[in-house]
Amino acid sequence: MKRTYILDTNVFLTNADSIYDFKNHDIVIPLKVLDEIDKHKKRHDGVGLNARAIIRILDSLRAKGNLHKGVRLGKGKGIISVRGYDFDDMPVGCDVSSADNQIIATALTEQAKDPKRKTIVVTRDINMRVKCDSLEVLTEDYIIDKVVEKREDLYSGFSKVLVDEQVVDQFYSGENVFLEDFSLNPNEYVMLVSNSNEKKTALARYYSDLRPIEKIRLDKSGTWGLKPRNKEQEFALDLLLDPSIDILTLIGPAGCGKTLLAIAAGLEGVLDDQKYKRLVVSRPVQPLGKDIGYLPGTMEEKMRPWLMPIQDNIDFLLNGKKDHMEHFFEDGTIQIEALTYIRGRTISNAFIIIDEAQNLTMHELKTIITRVGDNTKIVLTGDIEQIDSVYLDSTSNGLSYAVEKFKSYDLSGHVTLVKGERSRVATLASKIL
């Protein structure tokens, strides 16, 4: 039986193509939703992109017919229309000026036209679903695309492999050891565990079934004074310093060292090895609510407040030598980039760090990664448990997509860091607060 779906604003701001997700059922867009979408169209982020996209889609449909009467979305698809509501259908006691209430009233108006047909409000707003339920209006969530079903299913970049004890001995003695019977990804780290003595282990890096696993080789002096404090940091530093890895994702909680390690490796690649000409750093500005255009000064000056964590890490690595840091900024060795204006650019000969990448949509991340030119390494860092965008979660954000989509390619690597190393206080706070 055909249904009528009433789509809330947040559905369109999550996915502009959402109108095509409802098979042959009809769709009604409340007039108030268009007002709400219009408020977001000038935003320089994924939300603004979706707002502009749905406006263009509706305009193209308008050219095919009358949106009030309804326009068919395509063969095998339903009819889409834009409607207002009958004031008599506004529930008693509800604020008439409320956008949510006007959307619910639109649903009640449509329901009154054909009581035998199911009218369902689709919204990602939990409170909106509660209000609908209290008014006996059918409602459901809009399920966004997830790269994995659960956060626990996300690729970690590390596996434990149970082997015969002699295999562990062979590995330590320098003999070639192949792992052909395990489902591993290129550049995945493994812990060989003896099946007769679980305390007998060895850490190694897997490349492919045709290549023996190898020990992790790092300079004992560390990188810019940093030495790994746990195995995950050891894995991360190994990939950060490997020139064959063009794209690297680092996920972990606050204080685990992912950003500091990335900057240290970037400084080594730019200043010491001179493999890259510049270190480019950025992070999304969207979570703070305003685009950088609201702040005075040059782009670098506007970006500084958002990039203070980056500068703190650089200052730490330079042992507090502010003059050195300012010199690197002035001569272009370290560059601050606004993700807002990266479209259309090609960034070559650079070590790129995108911090807080969990706040990027899949589309935004694609825009960034496709800007990468020759001889460029890009490192994406973030904590998928701390997402500021209401339109993303731990399984649908751009960083999680990058982890899963690139894991089977030998030019990429991923490490999930699990232990906080910032300080005893920070580690304790992350556990108990």
PATOR-718139 format. One record per atom (N, C-alpha, C): x, y, z. Coordinates in pm, whole numbers, plus 50000, padded with zeros to 5 digits. Layout:
BEGIN
XYZ;...
***
This chain:
BEGIN
500854988050000;500005000050000;500885012550000;500485022249917;501275034549908;501215042650037;502315049350064;502385057950182;502715072150139;502505081350232;502925095150212;503955098550319;505135102350275;506215105850367;506375120950374;506355126150496;506595140450520;508035141750567;508875148650491;510295149250523;510655161850599;511355160050709;511805171150793;513055177550730;513375189750773;514515197150720;515815189450735;516025183350851;517295176550877;517555164750784;516515159350725;516695148450629;517405153650504;516975165250455;517585171150335;518995176250364;519225181350485;520545186350519;521535174950543;521015162950563;521865151150574;522185145450436;521175145050349;521335139350215;520375146150119;520925153750026;520095161049931;519325151649839;519835139549819;519165129849731;518185120849805;517855124549927;516985116050009;515605113849949;515155122849863;513805121449803;513715108949716;514865103449676;514855091649590;514965078649669;514925079549802;515115067749887;513815060849927;512665065649878;511395060649929;510585052849825;511315046749731;510735037849630;509565044549557;508415037949554;507275043449478;506265050849567;506685054149690;505785061449781;505865076449753;504815083549790;504745097949765;505445105649877;505935117549840;506665125949934;506035139749937;505845144950057;505365158650075;506415166450152;506795177950096;507725186950164;506925198650220;506865199950352;506165211350411;506805224450366;505975234450341;506475247450298;507495253150396;507275250550525;508185255550628;509585249750612;509685237550561;510985231150540;511815239050440;511165244450336;511885252550239;512465265150304;511705270950395;512215282650469;513435278850551;513375267250615;514485262750699;515715259550613;515525253350500;516635250150410;517305262950362;516495272950333;517015285650280;517985292250379;517775290050507;518645295950609;520045290050607;520195278150549;521475271050552;522225271550420;521645277050317;522245275850183;523565283250166;523875292750252;525125300250239;526265294550324;525995283850393;527035277650476;528105271350387;529365272150432;530475266750355;530895253150411;529935244150423;530235230750472;529275220950406;529285208550453;528435198350393;526965201450406;526575207950516;525175211550535;524745221750429;525585231850409;525285241850306;525255235750167;526155226250144;526195219450014;524895212049987;524395204850088;523125197650073;521955207150057;521995218350128;520905228150117;520825233549974;521965237249918;521985242349780;521595231649680;522015219249707;521735208349613;520245205249607;519555204749722;518125201449719;517315212649656;517765225149673;517075236349608;517175234949456;518365231049407;518525229049262;517685217349212;517625206649292;516825195049253;515355198749242;514865205949341;513455209949340;513155219549224;514115228149193;513925237349081;513845229748949;514655219348935;514595211248812;513285203648803;512755199248918;511455192448918;510325202148888;510485214448937;509465224748911;509305227148761;510415225748689;510365227848544;509585216848473;509395205348542;508675194148481;507185194248511;506775202748602;505365202948638;505095212548752;504015210048824;503585218748932;503865211849065;504735217649147;505105211249273;503955211049373;502995219949358;501845219449449;500965207349416;500735205249286;499925193749245;500715180849253;502025181949235;502885170049245;503605166949115;504835162749126;505655159049011;506225145149036;506115136348935;506655122848951;508175123348947;508795116149041;510245116449053;510945108248946;510245099148886;510845090848783;510105077748772;510535069448677;509885056648656;510025047948781;508895042948828;508895034548947;509015042449076;508995055649067;509085064249184;507735070849212;507625076349331;506385082949369;506315097349323;505335104449376;505095118449341;505555127249456;506245138049422;506705147349524;505935160449510;505585166249622;504855178949621;505275187449740;505005200449729;505285209949838;503945215249886;503675213950015;502365217750067;502475226050195;501425233750219;501295240650346;500385232350436;499795238650536;498925231150627;497675239250655;496635232150697;495375238450736;495515242650882;495285255350911;495445260351048;494565252751147;493455247351099;492585239751187;493225226751233;494285222551161;494955210051197;496105212151296;496395224751327;497445227351426;496935222951564;497645213651629;497195208651760;497015219951862;496015218651943;495725228552046;496885229452144;497295241652176;498365243752273;499735244352212;499835241952081;501145242352015;501495256351968;502765259651973;503255272551926;503165272951773;502345282051721;502095282851577;503365286551501;504265294051564;505475298551496;506565287851491;506375276851564;507385266351569;507455258851437;508665257451383;508845250251257;508415235651271;508795229351383;508415215351405;506905213651406;506225222851474;504765221751484;504095223851349;504655232651267;504085234851133;504285222451045;505405215751062;505655203550986;504695192551030;504475191351161;503515181451213;502105184751165;501755197751165;500425201851118;500245198350970;501315199550892;501255195650751;500965180750739;501585172750825;501335158350825;499885155350861;499355162650960;497955160651000;497005164650888;497345175150816;496505179450703;496485168850594;497655163250562;497735152650460;497005140150507;497125137250636;496465125550692;494945126750684;494455139050703;493015141450699;492445139650558;493275142250457;492825140850318;492525126350282;493325117250335;493135103050305;493465094850429;492485093450520;492715086550648;493145071950632;492825065750518;493165051650498;494635049750459;495255060650417;496645059850373;497575063750488;498665056450504;499635059450608;500405072150574;500405081650669;501205093750655;502285093350762;503525094050720;504655092050811;505615103850804;505935109350921;506925120050929;508305113750944;509225117450856;510595112250861;511495123350914;512135120751026;512975131051089;514115124651166;515245131651174;516365127051255;516345133351393;515355141951417;515215149051544;514455140151642;515125135851749;514495126951847;513275133351910;513405146051949;512285152952014;511095154251919;511385156151790;510325157051690;509565143751684;510285132651692;509615119651688;508765117451813;509235122651926;508455121652049;507155129652037;507265141851982;506075150351964;505085143751869;505605137851761;504725131151665;503975119651732;504705112051810;504085100551877;502995104951974;503235116152042;502245121152139;500985126152070;501105129551941;499955134451864;499395123651770;499865111151792;499415099651713;499715101351564;500865107351538;501355108451400;502485098351383;502375089851281;503405079951257;504725086851223;505815081551274;507115087851250;508205077351245;509295080551177;510445071651173;511715079851150;512845073951186;514135080251168;514575079051023;515445088150979;516055086850848;517425080350869;517555068350820;518775060650841;519795064650734;520875070750777;521895075150684;522835063650650;523555065050539;524505054750497;525585052950601;525855040650635;526905037550731;527955029050662;529205032550684;530275024850621;530445011350690;530095010650818;530024997950892;528764998450977;528294986851016;527054986351092;527224991851234;528314988151299;528594992651435;530014998051443;530235007251538;531555013151554;532605002351579;532234991951652;533184981251684;533654973751561;532884974851450;533244967851327;534264975551244;534564987851282;535494996051203;536894990051208;537544989951094;538894984451080;539844991451177;540634983551252;541514989351354;542964990351308;543314982951203;544704982951157;545604973451235;545014965251322;545804956251406;545024943251431;545724931851423;545094918951448;546034909851526;545454901051603;546224890651671;546084877851588;547214871351563;547244859451480;547814847851560;547054837251573;547484825351647;548304816451555;549554813551595;550454805551512;551174795251599;551834785751533;552654776151607;553834783451671;554284778351784;555374784851857;556634786051773;556874776251686;558064776551603;558034788051503;556844792551465;556714803951374;557224816651441;556894818251568;557384829751644;558904829251653;559444817451679;560904815851686;561564818951552;560954814351444;561504817051311;561524831951281;560474838651323;560404853151298;561514860451372;561714856851500;562764863451579;564174860151527;564324848551468;565644844551417;565964850851282;564984857851225;565224864651098;564794856750976;564194845150994;563714837250880;562454843750823;562214841050694;561024846350628;559774839250680;558814847050722;557534841650768;556424847850684;555604839350622;554494844050539;553174841050611;552244850250600;550904848250658;549894847750543;549754835750486;548914834250367;547474830250400;547254824650516;545944818950547;545094828050637;545434840850638;544694850150724;544154861650639;543004866550673;542404877750599;542954890850654;544084895050601;544744907250647;544794917450534;544914929950572;545004940850476;546434945750464;546804951550350;548154957050336;548474966950447;549684966150501;550164975250606;549404973650737;548844961950757;548184959050885;549224953350981;549134957351106;550064952551207;549474940251276;550354930651304;549884918151363;550704914851486;550064908151577;550754902451692;550714887351676;551864881351652;551944866851646;551854861451788;550914852551811;550714846951944;550884831851936;551774826452017;552004811952018;550754804652067;550354794251994;549154786752036;549414777552155;550684776452195;550984768152312;551394776452434;551714789152408;552104798152518;551694812252479;550564816752529;550004829652486;550874841552524;551834839352615;552734850352653;553894852052554;554034842552467;555104843152366;554544849752241;554954862152217;554364869952108;555454877252029;555044882751918;555934890951835;555094900651755;555574913051742;554884923251664;555514924151526;554664925351424;555164925851287;554214933951200;554704937251081;553884944450983;553654935450863;552394934150825;552024925850710;551934934650586;552444929450474;552394936850348;551474929950247;551754917150218;550914909350127;551234894650147;550414886150089;550644871750102;551964867550038;552434875449940;553644871849865;554914877549927;554764885050034;555914891450096;555954887650244;557114884250296;557164880450438;556874892350529;556324889150644;556074899750743;557414904950792;557424917350841;558684923550882;558574929751020;559724930651085;559784937351214;559604952451194;559144959051297;558974973551292;560304979951327;560844987651233;562164993651253;562035008751267;562305013651385;562275027951411;563605032451470;563975044851439;565195050551495;565035051651647;566005046051721;565905046051867;565915060051927;566455069751851;566495083551902;565145090351891;564215083951819;562885089651806;562795099551692;561675106251685;561415116251581;561145129551646;562055138951626;561945152151688;561765151051839;562515141851897;562485140252042;561365131452091;560485126852001;559365118352042;559715103652025;559455095852127;559605081452120;558255075052151;557865064852076;556565058552101;556485052652241;555335054752307;555155050052445;554325037152452;553745033152340;552985020652336;553025015252193;552545003352175;552674996852045;551895004151936;550745009951971;549965017251871;550695029751821;551355036751912;552165048151870;553345043651784;553885031951814;554965026251734;554475023351592;553265017651582;552675014951450;552485028051374;551905037951442;551605050751378;552865057451326;553905057651407;555155064251367;555805056751250;555705043651251;556245035551142;555595039451009;554275041051008;553555044850885;553775059550849;553865068050951;554075082250926;555405084950857;556415077050890;557745079150836;558015070950710;557025063050669;557175054550550;556765062450426;557705065450335;557375073450216;556455066350117;556295052950132;555415045650040;553945047050078;553675052150198;552295054150244;551865068350208;550915069450116;550465082650070;549285088050150;548485079050205;547345083550285;547265075150412;547175082050524;547195075350654;546075080850741;545355071950807;544295076050900;544685071751041;544535081051136;544825078451277;543595081851359;543075072151429;541885074151513;542255071051658;541755079251748;542015076651889;541455087451978;541345084852107;540795094652201;541745106152225;541245116552291;542065128152322;543275123952405;544445129452368;545645126852444;546405114352406;545965107452299;546655095052260;547895097852176;548085110352131;549295114152060;549205114251909;548025112151854;547885111051709;548315123851637;547895135651686;548245148251619;549705151651640;550215149751761;551615152851791;552555144151707;552265131351696;553085122351616;553065126451469;551875130251419;551745134251279;552575146851250;552525156551340;553275168951321;554775166251328;555205157851422;556625154451435;557135147951307;556355138651252;556745131951128;556755141851012;555785151151013;555725161250908;556935170450912;557315174851031;558485183551045;559775176351002;559845163351034;561025155750992;561075154550839;559915152050778;559865150750634;560155163650560;559805174950622;559995188050558;561355194150591;561715194250720;562925201350763;564185192650761;564055180050800;565245171450809;565525164050677;564565156150633;564755148250511;564535156350384;563795167350397;563475176050283;562815168350168;562045158250206;561275150850105;560085159150057;559565167350147;558435176050114;558875190650130;558225199450058;558585213550063;557855221050174;556745215750219;555955223050319;555095213650400;554755218350518;553815211350605;552515219250603;551455213050557;550145219650545;549215213850651;548665222450734;547785217650841;546445224850835;545395217450869;544075223450874;543145214550955;542005219850982;540945212351050;539615219051018;538505211751024;537205217750993;536865229051089;536285239851037;535875250951123;534395250051156;533675241451090;532215240351105;531745238351249;532405229951331;531875227351464;531725239651552;532465250351524;532375262251608;531265271651563;530545267651456;529325274651424;529415285651323;530585292051302;530695303151207;531815300551109;531635305250988;532675304350888;533785314150922;535015311950870;536125320550906;535945334750856;535025336950762;534815350450711;534315360050817;533785354750927;533275363351033;534395369551115;535605363951105;536715368951185;537535379051107;538145388851174;538955398851104;540325393251066;540985399850970;542355396350936;542485387550815;543745383250789;544035374550677;543525360550706;543585351650604;543115338050624;543895331150735;545245333350737;546055327250841;545635332050980;545365345150991;544955350751120;543585345551160;542705343751061;541365338651091;541405324151136;542335316551077;542405302351109;543115299551241;543915308951289;544715306551409;543895301551529;542725307551560;541965302651676;541615287851665;541255283251543;540885269351525;542095260051527;543265265751496;544465257651486;545395258951606;544905264451714;545735265751834;546255252251884;545455241351878;546015228351919;547205224251833;547155227451703;548275224351614;549495232551655;549265245451679;550375254151718;550965250151852;550135245651944;550635240952074;551575229152056;551205219951965;552055208351939;553365212251872;553295221651776;554515226251710;555425233251811;554835241351897;555585248452002;556275238452095;555575227652128;556145217352214;557345210752148;557215207552018;558305200951945;559505210051925;559245223151919;560335232851902;560885237652037;560445231052143;560905234452278;560605248952316;559445253652272;559005267052311;559695278452239;560415275552130;561105286152056;560135292951960;559425303152012;558395309951935;558935316251807;560165321551814;560755328051696;560895318251582;561305306051614;561455295851511;560105292651447;559075291351530;557755287851479;557245298851386;557375311451428;556915322551345;557685323251213;558985319951219;559805319951098;559285309550998;558915297751048;558415287250959;557075291150897;556255298350973;554995303050918;555235313750812;556155322650839;556415333850749;557015329550616;557925319750619;558555315650492;557775304750418;556625300950472;555765291350403;556115276850427;557085274150516;557425260250547;556245253250614;555585260550704;554345255650766;553215264550718;552215258650658;551105266450603;549795262450668;548965272450689;547625270350743;546635271750629;545805261650609;544855261850499;543425261050552;542535268150489;541115267350523;540455257050432;539855246750489;539205236450408;538085242250322;537525253350369;536435259950298;536825263450155;538095267150135;538515272150005;539475262749932;539465249949968;540415240549909;539945235249773;538655236449744;538125231249618;538845237449498;539215229249401;539855234249280;541365235049287;541935233349407;543385234349423;544055220849402;545355221149375;546185209149373;547365211749464;547525203449567;548595205349665;549655194649643;550815198749591;551905189549561;553085191949654;553965181849663;555195182749742;554925187449886;553935181549948;553545186050081;553215174250172;553365176750301;552915167450406;551675173950466;550505168250440;549225174350480;548675167350603;548265175150701;547595169850819;546215176150830;545195167850829;543815172450850;543385167450987;543345176351083;542985172751220;541465173251237;540935166051334;539495165651363;538695161651239;539225152151162;538595148151036;537265140851057;536955137051181;535675130451207;534495139751185;534755152851179;533665162451157;533425165451009;534085157850922;533895159550778;532895149350727;532105153450628;531225143950561;532035136150458;531445125650406;532125117850304;532445126550181;531505135350144;531715144050028;532845153950054;532875159850174;533925169350208;535295162650207;535335150450259;536615143350262;537085140150120;536165136150035;536525133249896;537085145749830;536475157249856;536955169849799;538395172649842;538685169849968;540035172350021;541055162549962;540745149649966;541705139649921;541995140949772;541005144849694;541225146249550;542025158749515;542395166649615;543275178249592;544755174349602;545015162049646;546385157549668;547125155849536;548285162549524;549095161649403;550265152149419;551245153249328;552415144449332;553265146949456;553925136249501;554825136849615;554175143649736;552975139449766;552245144949881;551715133549967;551865135150097;551335125550193;550245132650272;549115126050290;548015132050366;547685123150485;547605129550602;547315122450727;546015128050783;545065119250808;543765123050863;543695118151007;543475127251100;543405123451241;542065127451300;541625120151401;540365123751466;539915113551567;538875117051638;538255108551739;536795106751702;536425094951655;535055092751607;534035092451721;534515093451844;533605094151959;533285108651994;533945118151930;533715132451958;533355139551827;532135137651783;531655143751659;530735155351693;531055166951639;530285179051672;529095181251579;529125175251461;528035177151366;526845168351403;525665174251406;524445166551438;524035157451324;524665159051208;524285151251091;525215139351067;526175137151158;527135126251143;527195118051272;527635105551259;527905097551377;529165089251353;529495080451445;530765073251440;530885063751321;529765060351258;529815051051144;529495057651010;529195070551011;528825077150886;529705089150851;530665092650936;531515104250910;532575100950806;533175111450750;534155109850644;535395102150685;535855104050809;537055097150856;536825082050859;535685077750909;535375063450912;535295057650772;534725065550679;534655061150540;536055059250483;536955068650512;538325067650462;539015055150515;538815052150645;539425040350706;539005027750631;537715026350608;537195014150547;537475013350397;537335024450327;537455024150180;538895022550133;539875027150212;541275026550170;542035014650227;541425006950316;542174996850391;542774985850304;542224983250188;542714972250104;543774976550003;544214989150010;545204994249914;546554995849982;547624992049910;548944992149971;549565005949987;548945016349929;549455029949947;548895036550073;548045029250144;547385035050262;547695027050387;547425033150501;547585026450628;546645032250732;546375024750836;545505029550943;545955023951077;545855032351180;546145028151317;545075033951409;544545025451495;543635030051600;544425030551730;544625042551782;545335044251909;544325043252023;544705036652129;543735033952235;544095039652371;545355042852391;545795046952525;546185061752527;545635069052623;545995082952640;547385084352700;548175093452645;549545095552693;549825110152725;548805118552726;549025132952749;549515135652891;548825129952986;549215131353127;548365121853210;548755119753334;547975110953421;546585116653446;546515129753458;545225136253482;544305134653361;544835137153240;544035136053119;543545121753098;544425112153122;544055098053105;542975094153204;543105098353328;542105095053429;540765101753397;540825114353353;539605121653321;538825114953209;539565109853107;538885103352994;538175090553037;538615084753149;538015072153197;536825074553288;536925084753375;535915085953481;534895096953458;535165106253365;534225117253346;533315114953226;
***
